[in-house]
C-alpha cells in the first residue's frame, strides 16, 4: 500500500510510544490474553454471570488499547490518515487477496453450519487428560467455545463484543501496527507486511492453542492483504465483524455445557 511511513522519524515525538504500543501487541497481548482467558474459564465453573462479566472486560480492554493507539497516532505529525487505513478504499482487492477473502467467507458458511448442526458438540466435550499431562496441556476445543453466548442477554452483549473486535482489532493490528512495522523496518514489501501481520495476530490468540494461532494467523494475513490492496480498513473491518458475529447463528444447544 502506498503511503505507509518510511521511517520512525515520521512519528516525531510519538516514535517511542508507537514502538512500545506495537511491541505490546506482539509480546504483551499473548500473555495478557492467556491469563484473562484462563481466569475466565475458572470463574465460568462457579459464577453464573462470568461470561457477561468477561465480555464487559473485553470491551474495556479493546477500546482502551484502541484509544491509546489513536492518541499515539494523533501525536505523530508525519503520519496521515491514509497511512493507517482511515479512508475509503482506494482500489478493488487484488486477485490474490480477493480470492482469499472469498475462501474465508466460504469457511464462515461451512463452520457456522457445522456448529448449528451440533457436529462439534461431541468433539467439544471436556477432554480427559492422559497420564503425564499437566496444567499446560493443549486446551480442548471447548475452551474456545466456552466464550460463545448462551442466553439472550449474553447474545446482545456478544453483538457489541463482536463489532468491537472487528473495529478495534483491525485498527490495532492492521492500521496502526503495520504502519509502525513499516516505519521500523524501513520499507517492507507487501508479502513481508502480510507475514508480519499474520504472526502478530496469530500470537494474540495464543490462548486458543496451536490450532487457534494458526487459524487466526491465516485470517490475519488475509485481512492484511485485503487492507494493503485497498488502502483502507473498511473491507477488513466488515469481514472481521461478519466472522465474529456468525456465532450468533449458533443455537445454545449446539454448544458444550459447562461442568460445575
C-alpha distance (Angstrom), angle and dihedral (degrees) to the residues before:
residue distance angle dihedral
X1 . . .
X2 3.79 . .
X3 3.78 118.1 .
X4 3.81 101.3 38.9
X5 3.82 113.2 143.8
X6 3.79 112.7 -86.6
X7 3.81 97.1 -154.1
X8 3.78 142.7 -1.5
X9 3.80 88.2 -100.0
X10 3.81 86.6 78.4
X11 3.81 88.3 67.8
X12 3.79 92.9 56.6
X13 3.81 111.7 -173.7
X14 3.81 90.4 -3.2
X15 3.83 93.7 63.1
X16 3.80 96.9 99.9
X17 3.81 92.8 44.5
X18 3.81 90.7 50.1
X19 3.81 91.8 52.7
X20 3.82 92.2 46.8
X21 3.82 93.6 51.2
X22 3.81 92.0 44.7
X23 3.80 89.9 48.1
X24 3.79 90.3 52.1
X25 3.81 90.4 54.0
X26 3.81 90.1 56.8
X27 3.81 102.4 35.1
X28 3.79 108.6 17.2
X29 3.78 102.7 40.4
X30 3.83 95.3 60.3
X31 3.81 90.7 54.7
X32 3.81 95.6 43.2
X33 3.80 91.4 45.8
X34 3.80 91.8 50.4
X35 3.81 93.0 50.8
X36 3.81 94.3 45.5
X37 3.79 94.7 48.6
X38 3.80 94.3 46.5
X39 3.79 89.8 51.1
X40 3.79 89.5 47.8
X41 3.79 91.8 53.0
X42 3.79 89.8 52.4
X43 3.81 93.7 49.0
X44 3.79 91.6 45.2
X45 3.78 89.7 67.5
X46 3.80 93.8 54.7
X47 3.85 108.1 26.7
X48 3.80 127.3 62.2
X49 3.81 93.2 -155.2
X50 3.80 96.1 45.0
X51 3.80 94.6 109.4
X52 3.82 95.1 51.3
X53 3.79 90.4 45.4
X54 3.79 90.1 51.7
X55 3.80 91.6 49.4
X56 3.81 90.7 53.7
X57 3.78 90.7 48.9
X58 3.80 90.6 51.5
X59 3.81 90.7 51.7
X60 3.80 92.1 52.5
X61 3.80 93.3 46.8
X62 3.81 96.7 45.5
X63 3.79 96.2 45.2
X64 3.80 91.3 42.5
X65 3.79 92.6 53.3
X66 3.81 92.2 42.8
X67 3.81 91.6 52.0
X68 3.80 90.7 47.5
X69 3.80 90.5 53.8
X70 3.81 89.4 46.1
X71 3.81 90.8 53.5
X72 3.80 90.8 50.2
X73 3.81 91.2 50.1
X74 3.81 92.4 48.0
X75 3.81 87.2 54.8
X76 3.82 92.0 54.6
X77 3.83 107.6 92.7
X78 3.80 96.8 -168.1
X79 3.81 99.6 47.6
X80 3.79 113.8 82.8
X81 3.80 128.7 -165.0
X82 3.80 93.1 -95.6
X83 3.81 90.7 58.1
X84 3.81 90.5 62.8
X85 3.79 97.5 39.3
X86 3.81 98.0 -103.7
X87 3.79 95.8 140.1
X88 3.79 141.2 74.6
X89 3.81 116.8 -75.4
X90 3.78 111.3 -77.5
X91 3.80 96.0 -159.5
X92 3.78 143.2 0.0
X93 3.82 119.3 -83.7
X94 3.79 113.8 -87.4
X95 3.81 120.7 -111.3
X96 3.81 93.6 -97.8
X97 3.81 98.2 46.3
X98 3.81 90.9 39.6
X99 3.80 92.5 52.8
X100 3.81 90.8 45.3
X101 3.81 90.7 51.5
X102 3.81 90.1 51.8
X103 3.81 89.8 51.2
X104 3.81 89.4 51.7
X105 3.80 89.9 51.7
X106 3.80 89.7 50.1
X107 3.79 89.7 51.0
X108 3.80 89.9 50.7
X109 3.80 91.1 54.8
X110 3.82 95.0 45.3
X111 3.81 95.7 44.7
X112 3.80 92.3 46.9
X113 3.78 91.7 52.0
X114 3.81 90.1 48.9
X115 3.78 91.4 52.9
X116 3.79 93.4 44.3
X117 3.78 91.1 54.3
X118 3.77 90.9 50.9
X119 3.78 92.3 -118.7
X120 3.80 90.8 141.9
X121 3.79 96.1 48.0
X122 3.78 94.6 92.1
X123 3.81 93.5 42.2
X124 3.78 89.3 48.9
X125 3.80 94.5 57.3
X126 3.81 112.9 118.3
X127 3.77 107.3 -81.2
X128 3.77 119.6 -125.7
X129 3.75 113.4 -122.9
X130 3.74 117.3 -123.0
X131 3.80 119.3 -136.4
X132 3.77 110.3 -76.5
X133 3.80 95.7 27.8
X134 3.77 112.0 125.6
X135 3.77 137.8 -172.5
X136 3.79 92.1 -70.4
X137 3.79 96.4 57.6
X138 3.79 118.5 130.6
X139 3.84 107.9 -73.1
X140 3.83 113.6 -115.2
X141 3.78 122.7 -118.8
X142 3.80 91.8 -97.9
X143 3.82 90.4 66.6
X144 3.81 88.8 71.9
X145 3.79 97.0 36.0
X146 3.80 89.0 53.5
X147 3.81 86.9 73.9
X148 3.79 93.0 63.7
X149 3.83 119.9 99.9
X150 3.79 123.6 -103.6
X151 3.82 107.0 176.0
X152 3.80 131.8 51.9
X153 3.81 92.1 -107.3
X154 3.80 90.8 50.7
X155 3.80 91.7 48.8
X156 3.80 92.3 52.8
X157 3.79 91.3 50.2
X158 3.81 91.5 43.5
X159 3.80 88.7 56.8
X160 3.80 88.6 60.5
X161 3.81 91.2 44.5
X162 3.81 93.1 50.5
X163 3.80 92.6 48.5
X164 3.79 90.7 46.1
X165 3.80 91.3 51.5
X166 3.80 91.1 52.0
X167 3.79 93.5 50.4
X168 3.80 101.7 36.1
X169 3.80 99.5 39.0
X170 3.81 93.4 48.1
X171 3.78 89.7 50.0
X172 3.81 92.1 46.5
X173 3.82 102.6 39.3
X174 3.79 101.3 30.3
X175 3.80 109.3 23.3
X176 3.81 103.4 31.8
X177 3.81 102.5 24.7
X178 3.80 97.6 46.5
X179 3.81 91.0 48.5
X180 3.81 89.9 54.3
X181 3.82 92.5 43.5
X182 3.82 90.7 51.8
X183 3.80 90.4 48.9
X184 3.81 94.1 48.7
X185 3.81 95.2 45.5
X186 3.80 94.5 40.3
X187 3.80 103.7 -128.8
X188 3.79 114.0 -8.8
X189 3.79 117.2 -169.5
X190 3.80 118.9 -110.7
X191 3.85 94.3 -104.4
X192 3.81 90.5 52.3
X193 3.80 92.1 47.9
X194 3.81 89.2 51.1
X195 3.81 90.2 50.1
X196 3.81 92.4 48.8
X197 3.80 91.1 49.4
X198 3.81 91.0 48.5
X199 3.80 93.3 51.8
X200 3.80 94.0 46.3
X201 3.80 94.1 48.2
X202 3.80 93.2 44.9
X203 3.81 92.3 51.5
X204 3.81 90.4 50.3
X205 3.82 86.9 64.5
X206 3.80 96.0 49.0
X207 3.81 89.8 126.7
X208 3.82 87.0 73.1
X209 3.79 92.5 63.3
X210 3.79 129.5 -122.4
X211 3.80 94.8 -47.1
X212 3.81 90.9 50.8
X213 3.80 92.4 49.3
X214 3.79 91.6 51.5
X215 3.80 94.4 45.1
X216 3.80 95.7 47.2
X217 3.80 90.0 41.1
X218 3.79 90.7 58.6
X219 3.80 89.9 45.6
X220 3.81 90.5 50.1
X221 3.78 90.2 52.2
X222 3.81 92.7 50.2
X223 3.80 92.0 49.1
X224 3.80 90.7 47.4
X225 3.81 91.6 51.4
X226 3.79 90.1 49.0
X227 3.80 90.4 50.0
X228 3.80 95.2 47.0
X229 3.81 92.0 47.5
X230 3.81 95.2 50.2
X231 3.81 98.8 32.0
X232 3.80 89.9 -134.4
X233 3.79 138.2 92.3
X234 3.81 91.9 -143.0
X235 3.82 99.8 93.5
X236 3.83 94.6 40.2
X237 3.82 89.7 50.8
X238 3.81 92.7 50.7
X239 3.79 92.6 47.0
X240 3.81 92.3 45.8
X241 3.81 92.5 50.7
X242 3.82 90.6 48.7
X243 3.81 91.1 51.3
X244 3.80 92.9 51.6
X245 3.79 98.0 41.3
X246 3.81 93.1 50.7
X247 3.80 86.3 84.8
X248 3.79 88.8 70.8
X249 3.82 86.3 72.8
X250 3.79 90.7 60.8
X251 3.82 113.3 95.3
X252 3.79 117.5 -133.1
X253 3.81 88.7 -119.0
X254 3.82 89.8 67.9
X255 3.80 92.1 55.7
X256 3.81 125.6 83.9
X257 3.79 118.3 -102.7
X258 3.78 120.3 -117.7
X259 3.80 116.2 -113.0
X260 3.79 113.4 -133.6
